[in-house]
């Protein structure tokens, strides 16, 4: 019974309240801070649990009155309101009880790379990145391009951005994978629809304590920055390429004019990629959880199609199709896709957890 699963949380909340009032805890800032944080996390469960228990008690009380000649009708009317409220509270509580993703509150590195489709893929990298920028604006997030490689016209062969703000990873973690676009390219003179693809990676920004890198495992090269076609745009060796020898990961950064800043940015990206690699390996090893961890799953999986002629956007993981591609791309209205994705994977997780 769900009520029984809630009691340990209520007991722990009361225990923390008692501990916080004890003199030895009040004099220990670290212990007091940790307990306060834990209690804060339990606050939502406590409030919903108390509301749920009160609702159940009201339902039971009204059921005993159904046969009462004077109060039966009133009890029946109250039950019509209380039963749906109980079901709604149960759904909310099941979501609250799910294990939280430790990365949900982190900033992210968003990496978009051109795949099949040549110049058109590079153009779509730019368009997709702009749509994410608009979405970030609606959320009040800050976006900083940390590395980019320009393609033809306004396209990017690759762009990496650091996105900072509240719950960035929790909102964008399901964006990782292959994004396919179908449209008439700017470079197409015959008016034919082409199919291209770009790859998106969403990597949480990590602290030094979360990922350690042995300096002996790194090969660091410096070079001059270059623009389109390899044309030199800098007379100093400010571009940095870092190769992580054990994994073979390579990070290049040339956006800043300072070699020191480029190296620092490249190291941050490398740490995020190594952490992301660790998560992928862990998810692959845990086969039962793999289907729930779509945000850090197989990067070769096609997750979404953007069909411009039909103004259609389709997310293949949940079978969602919307004929509002223009509004979503131009207005950054990704909540229309992200909210159903989150709801779907929460439902899967609830089934998996047996809640």
ABEGO torsion letter per residue (X at the ends): XAAAAAAAAAAAAAAAAAAAABAAAAABAAAAAAAAAAAAAAAAAAAAAAAAAAAAAAAAAAAAAAABAAAAAAAAAAAAAAAAAAAAAAAAAAAAABBBBAAAABBBBBBBBBBBGEAAAAAAAAAAAAAAAAAAAAAGBBBBBABBBBBBEABBABBBBBBBEBGAAAAAAAABEBBBBBBBBAABAAGBBBBBBBBBBBBBBBBAAABBBBAAABBBBBBBBBBBGGBBABABBABBBBBBAAAGBBBBBAABABAAAAAAAAAAAAAAAAAAAAAAAAAAABAAAAAABAAABBAABBABBBBAAAGBBBBAAAGBBBBAAAAAAAAGBAAAAAAAAAAAAAAAAAAAAGX
